[in-house]
Amino acid sequence: RLHWILVEDAAARSELVTRFVAGAGLPCTHLHVPTPRRYKRPGLPRATEQRNAGLAWLRQRHQHLPPPQPGVLFFADDDNTYSLELFQEMRTTRKVSVWPVGLVGGRRYERPVVENGKVVGWYTGWRADRPFAIDMAGFAVSLQVILSHPKAVFKRRGSQPGMQESDFLKQITTVEELEPKANNCTKVLVWHTRTEKVNLANEPKYHLDTVNIEV
């Protein structure tokens, strides 16, 4: 079973996203929180407030239920492409599981380096000295770990650019505890394909279509 926690970057839920969610055919919780304008500058982390809103919703919903509570949390983005096999892989996560990510860091892929079933390093194109040199799409966390670390959040202050994944994971696990998935991290099941700015250079200024279609 999959429950989608969709957090819209807005002061209120938009009609467009609300209709999209209604037609998605998935159990979904539609939240909203705007990114403060001062954090929208180039080079600053994105979706920090939205991910934290999702974490807060999970904790509030489950805090009074008795453990253990099964479930796995994965931070999905609108600029990634996923194989359905990835979701099968993460279902067996005990604490924190990891795997490769394609088309990221200026490389065809980045991945945890695994020896004898344990993560021993990182194949990455940027700052291999990070405690967890991994993309947001490269890990999943058990719900029980999220609930047992109620103060673990994505930080704005004190977190350098590109370090939010590491700074979050440091609060909940160690490299030695990581669980390699995807055939010992040798198989790519998620790609950082990105959502590029659309080119509307040929959109007509006159003689517009008689049908107003929302895109």
Summary of the structure (lengths in Angstrom):
residues: 215
radius of gyration: 18.9
end to end distance: 29.2
largest distance: 65.2
contacts: 539
relative contact order: 0.16
helix: 26%
strand: 21%
